[in-house]
Amino acid sequence: MASARENVVAHIEQDLTVVVAAAVDAIRKSIPAYRDLHGAQLADVEAIAFWSLRRLITLWSDGSVVVDQRDQSRFRAIGAARASDGRPLTDVLRAYRVASSVFLRHVGEAYLDDLDPSDVVELSVTVLEAVDAISEEITEAYTTAREQLTSNRNQAQATLLDDLVVGRRTSPGALADRSRELGIELPAHPHLLVAQTIDSPITDKTVDALLTTLGTTQRTHLCTRRDRRAILLLPNTVTLRSVDDACRTLLLHGCLVERRPLGEVSASYRVASEALDTAPAHAFQERSVLDEGDAQLLALLTARPTADTTAVVRAVLGPLTEAANGHILDGVAAFISAGTATAAASALRLHPQTLRYRLRRARELTGRDPRHAWHRLALDTALQLRQLAST
């Protein structure tokens, strides 16, 4: 005849999916580093919670509080993975305590009357000793992994940027911890540059020369490489002009997305990389670096799922959409429509020199010269999209 504990264990195993869901929900609500997890990361947490609580039930059912070698290896792997993710150790350990509390409350609320006092005591001891053993294994593996990670600053910085590029976003607190450990200072709205040589993979020597030319230090940038390109997260004090001059000197082509939030690094990389894949040669006329307006226009022209007409207007026209610059925008629109400054001036009943002044101011404000085919396409497209949005 099955004992009371065996009967309860059987019922808990049937409830386990519900208990795991409650535990993960409690973890996300109480620990900021877990709040924004989604997709594969959230599924990973759920799988670990399910396995951990299942092992806890087994230990209690067997009357054992010993975490065996397989468990130790599993938790050490988890500790190393969390170190790589950059999730704070205190938050990782707290997650196990929160999950254990949810589990104990569930047993107490649903099955307390079915258990002997000795069963409850043994369950509590099992949980305490298991959490202690888990903490020890995770802490040791986490510490070792972090030491290895930070022992090579360049590799560690590249790993952090790789995480941002693929969308493994961490909480602001965790990102601050990783930055502090690596001795870097990241702005909330950095520039992202994707650069490549014309016909060969970019080398470390070229990247170092680029960074030296831009005057950045190890504390103010992140750098990694993907495929044949370099990816650089730069301080927002660097100007597009200086980046273009440096890339031109080093015979590089690039795309710079300026002042976007750290949480949008993945999207910025995608749009910049796709721009370099698809930009026609004349887009680089008299320059070496595309900007976000070019990238957003190319996303639209190539029918990318992420194409955003609002972003095209914002990035291409920029300050021309401000009320104070409305006369300049009108001058650009008239020039594109008429084809010459003289005809545009006549259409607006202006002196040709006044129209030319407005075009010069447009170039100063946007970096785009409507006399060049690519810039004219960008400006015309943005103007048409703005008109369509207003109607």
C-alpha positions in Angstrom: 0.0 0.0 0.0 1.4 3.4 -1.0 2.4 5.8 1.8 0.9 9.2 2.2 4.1 10.8 0.9 4.1 8.5 -2.3 0.5 9.5 -3.0 1.3 13.2 -2.6 4.4 12.9 -4.8 2.2 11.3 -7.5 -0.3 14.2 -7.3 2.5 16.8 -7.4 4.0 15.3 -10.5 0.6 15.7 -12.2 0.6 19.4 -11.0 4.1 20.1 -12.0 3.4 22.0 -15.2 1.1 24.4 -13.3 3.6 24.7 -10.4 6.5 25.5 -12.9 4.3 28.2 -14.6 3.6 29.8 -11.2 7.3 29.6 -10.2 8.4 31.2 -13.5 5.8 33.9 -13.2 6.9 34.7 -9.6 10.5 34.8 -10.8 9.7 37.3 -13.5 7.7 39.5 -11.2 10.2 39.6 -8.4 13.6 39.7 -10.2 14.2 42.5 -12.7 16.9 40.6 -14.7 14.2 38.0 -15.6 11.4 40.4 -16.3 12.2 41.0 -20.0 13.0 37.4 -20.9 11.2 36.1 -23.9 11.4 33.4 -26.6 14.3 31.0 -26.2 15.6 32.5 -23.0 12.2 32.2 -21.3 11.8 28.6 -22.6 15.2 27.9 -21.1 14.2 29.2 -17.7 11.0 27.1 -17.8 12.9 24.0 -18.7 15.4 24.5 -15.9 12.6 25.1 -13.4 10.8 22.0 -14.5 13.9 19.8 -14.3 15.0 21.3 -10.9 11.6 20.8 -9.3 11.3 17.3 -10.7 14.6 16.4 -9.2 13.5 18.0 -5.9 10.5 15.8 -5.8 12.6 12.7 -6.6 15.0 13.5 -3.8 12.2 13.9 -1.3 10.4 10.8 -2.5 13.6 8.7 -2.1 14.3 10.2 1.3 17.6 11.5 0.0 19.1 15.0 0.2 22.2 14.2 -1.8 22.7 16.0 -5.1 24.6 13.5 -7.3 27.4 14.1 -9.8 25.0 14.5 -12.8 23.1 17.2 -10.9 26.4 18.9 -10.1 27.5 18.9 -13.7 24.1 20.2 -14.8 24.1 23.1 -12.3 27.7 24.0 -13.1 26.8 24.2 -16.8 23.9 26.5 -15.8 26.2 28.7 -13.7 28.7 29.1 -16.6 25.9 29.9 -19.1 24.5 32.6 -16.8 27.9 34.1 -16.5 28.1 34.3 -20.3 24.6 35.8 -20.4 25.7 38.5 -17.9 22.8 37.8 -15.6 23.9 38.8 -12.0 24.8 35.9 -9.8 22.6 37.1 -6.9 19.6 37.2 -9.3 20.3 33.7 -10.5 20.5 32.2 -7.0 17.4 34.2 -5.9 15.5 32.6 -8.8 16.0 29.1 -7.3 14.9 30.4 -3.9 11.8 31.9 -5.4 10.9 28.7 -7.3 11.4 26.6 -4.1 9.1 28.9 -2.1 6.4 28.6 -4.7 6.8 24.8 -4.6 6.7 24.6 -0.8 3.6 26.9 -0.7 1.8 24.7 -3.3 2.5 21.5 -1.2 1.4 23.2 2.0 -1.8 24.6 0.5 -2.8 21.5 -1.4 -1.5 18.5 0.5 -0.6 19.5 4.1 -3.5 17.5 5.6 -2.3 14.4 3.7 1.2 14.4 5.1 2.7 13.4 8.4 4.7 16.1 10.3 7.9 14.1 9.6 7.2 14.3 5.8 6.9 18.1 6.0 10.1 18.3 8.0 12.0 16.2 5.5 10.6 18.1 2.6 11.8 21.4 4.2 15.2 19.9 4.9 15.5 18.5 1.3 14.7 21.9 -0.1 17.1 23.8 2.1 20.0 21.4 1.4 19.3 21.2 -2.3 19.2 25.0 -2.6 22.5 25.1 -0.7 24.1 22.5 -2.9 22.8 24.2 -6.1 24.1 27.6 -4.9 27.5 26.2 -4.3 27.8 24.6 -7.7 26.4 27.6 -9.6 28.5 30.1 -7.7 31.8 28.2 -8.3 31.1 27.7 -12.0 29.8 31.3 -12.5 32.8 32.8 -10.8 35.2 30.7 -12.9 33.4 31.5 -16.1 33.4 35.3 -15.3 37.1 35.2 -14.5 37.8 33.5 -17.8 35.5 36.0 -19.6 37.1 39.1 -18.2 40.7 37.8 -18.5 40.6 38.7 -22.1 39.1 42.2 -22.4 38.8 42.2 -26.1 37.1 38.9 -26.2 34.8 39.9 -23.4 33.9 43.1 -25.0 33.2 41.3 -28.3 31.0 38.8 -26.5 29.0 41.7 -25.0 28.4 43.3 -28.4 27.6 39.9 -29.9 24.9 39.5 -27.2 23.5 42.9 -28.1 23.7 42.3 -31.9 21.7 39.0 -31.7 19.1 40.4 -29.4 20.2 38.7 -26.1 19.2 41.9 -24.3 19.9 42.0 -20.6 18.3 44.2 -18.0 19.7 47.7 -17.5 21.2 46.5 -14.2 22.9 43.4 -15.7 24.2 45.5 -18.6 25.6 48.0 -16.1 27.3 45.2 -14.1 28.9 43.8 -17.3 30.1 47.2 -18.3 31.6 47.9 -14.9 33.4 44.5 -14.9 34.9 45.3 -18.3 35.8 48.8 -17.4 33.8 50.4 -20.2 31.3 53.3 -20.3 28.5 52.9 -22.8 26.2 55.7 -23.7 22.4 55.1 -23.5 22.2 56.1 -27.2 25.4 55.1 -29.0 26.2 55.0 -32.7 26.5 51.6 -34.4 28.9 51.3 -37.4 29.1 48.3 -39.7 32.2 48.5 -41.9 33.8 46.4 -44.6 36.6 46.5 -47.0 35.7 46.5 -50.7 36.8 43.0 -51.7 38.2 41.1 -48.7 37.5 40.3 -45.1 38.3 43.2 -42.8 41.4 42.6 -40.6 42.1 43.4 -36.9 44.8 45.8 -38.1 42.3 47.8 -40.2 39.8 47.9 -37.3 42.5 49.1 -34.9 43.5 51.8 -37.4 39.9 52.9 -37.8 39.4 53.2 -34.0 42.7 55.1 -33.6 41.7 57.5 -36.3 38.4 58.1 -34.6 40.2 58.7 -31.3 38.2 56.2 -29.3 39.6 54.2 -26.4 38.9 50.8 -24.9 36.6 52.4 -22.4 34.3 54.0 -25.0 33.6 51.4 -27.6 32.8 47.8 -28.3 34.0 45.9 -31.3 33.3 42.5 -32.8 33.4 40.9 -36.3 30.8 39.0 -38.1 31.2 37.4 -41.5 33.5 39.8 -43.5 32.5 42.9 -41.5 33.4 44.8 -38.4 30.7 46.0 -36.0 31.6 48.9 -33.7 29.5 50.4 -31.0 30.8 54.0 -30.8 30.3 57.0 -28.5 27.7 59.4 -29.8 30.3 62.2 -29.7 31.8 60.7 -32.9 30.5 62.5 -36.0 29.3 61.0 -39.3 31.8 63.3 -41.0 34.7 61.9 -39.0 33.6 58.3 -39.5 33.3 59.0 -43.3 36.8 60.6 -43.4 38.3 57.6 -41.6 36.6 55.0 -43.7 37.6 56.8 -46.9 41.2 56.9 -45.8 41.2 53.2 -45.0 39.3 52.3 -48.2 36.3 51.0 -46.3 32.6 51.2 -46.9 30.2 51.4 -44.0 26.8 52.3 -42.6 26.4 54.3 -39.4 23.2 54.3 -37.4 23.3 57.2 -35.0 22.0 57.7 -31.5 19.7 54.7 -31.2 18.9 53.1 -27.8 21.1 50.2 -26.6 18.0 48.0 -26.7 17.8 48.6 -30.4 21.4 47.5 -31.3 20.1 44.3 -32.9 17.7 46.2 -35.2 20.3 48.8 -36.0 22.8 46.1 -37.0 20.3 44.3 -39.2 19.3 47.5 -41.1 22.9 48.6 -41.5 24.2 45.2 -42.6 21.3 44.8 -45.1 22.1 48.3 -46.5 25.6 47.2 -47.3 24.3 44.1 -48.9 22.0 46.0 -51.3 23.4 49.5 -51.8 24.2 50.4 -55.4 27.6 51.8 -56.2 26.4 55.3 -56.8 25.0 55.5 -53.3 28.6 55.9 -52.2 29.3 58.8 -54.6 31.6 61.3 -52.9 31.4 59.4 -49.6 32.3 56.1 -47.9 29.6 55.7 -45.2 25.8 55.4 -45.6 23.6 56.8 -42.8 20.3 55.5 -41.3 18.3 57.3 -43.9 20.0 55.3 -46.7 19.6 52.1 -44.7 15.9 52.7 -44.1 15.3 53.6 -47.8 17.1 50.4 -48.9 14.9 48.4 -46.5 11.9 49.9 -48.2 13.1 49.5 -51.8 14.0 45.8 -51.2 10.7 45.1 -49.5 12.2 44.0 -46.2 9.6 42.9 -43.6 11.1 45.5 -41.2 10.7 48.4 -43.7 9.3 51.4 -41.9 8.0 54.4 -43.9 8.0 56.6 -40.9 11.7 55.8 -40.3 12.5 56.7 -43.9 10.9 60.2 -43.5 12.5 60.8 -40.1 16.0 59.6 -41.1 16.2 61.2 -44.5 14.5 64.5 -43.9 15.6 65.0 -40.3 15.4 68.7 -39.3 13.8 69.7 -42.6 10.4 68.5 -41.1 10.6 71.1 -38.4 8.3 74.1 -38.9 11.2 76.6 -38.9 12.7 74.8 -41.9 9.5 74.4 -43.9 10.7 76.9 -46.6 13.8 74.8 -47.1 11.8 71.7 -47.5 9.6 73.4 -50.1 12.7 74.5 -52.0 14.0 70.9 -52.1 10.6 69.6 -53.2 10.4 72.2 -56.0 13.9 71.5 -57.2 13.2 67.7 -57.4 9.9 68.4 -59.2 11.3 71.0 -61.7 14.7 69.6 -62.3 16.7 72.8 -62.1 17.2 75.6 -59.6 15.9 78.2 -62.1 12.7 76.4 -62.8 12.2 75.6 -59.1 12.7 79.3 -58.2 10.2 80.3 -60.9 7.6 77.9 -59.6 8.0 79.3 -56.1 8.3 82.9 -57.3 11.8 83.2 -55.8 15.1 84.6 -57.0 17.3 81.7 -58.2 20.0 82.6 -55.7 17.4 82.3 -52.9 16.5 78.8 -54.1 20.2 77.8 -54.3 20.7 79.1 -50.8 17.8 76.8 -49.6 19.3 73.8 -51.3 22.7 74.6 -49.7 21.0 74.8 -46.3 19.3 71.4 -47.0 22.7 69.9 -47.7 24.1 71.3 -44.5 21.1 70.0 -42.4 20.7 66.5 -44.0 24.0 65.8 -45.7 22.1 65.2 -49.0 22.6 67.0 -52.3 19.5 66.7 -54.5 21.7 67.2 -57.6 23.1 63.6 -57.0 20.9 60.8 -58.2 20.9 58.7 -55.0 20.3 61.6 -52.7 17.5 62.9 -55.0 15.9 59.5 -54.8 16.1 59.4 -51.0 14.7 62.9 -50.7 11.9 62.4 -53.2 10.9 59.1 -51.6 10.8 60.7 -48.2 8.8 63.7 -49.5 6.2 61.4 -51.1 5.9 59.3 -48.0 5.4 62.3 -45.9 2.8 63.7 -48.2 0.9 60.3 -48.3 1.0 60.2 -44.5 -0.5 63.7 -44.2 -3.4 62.8 -46.5 
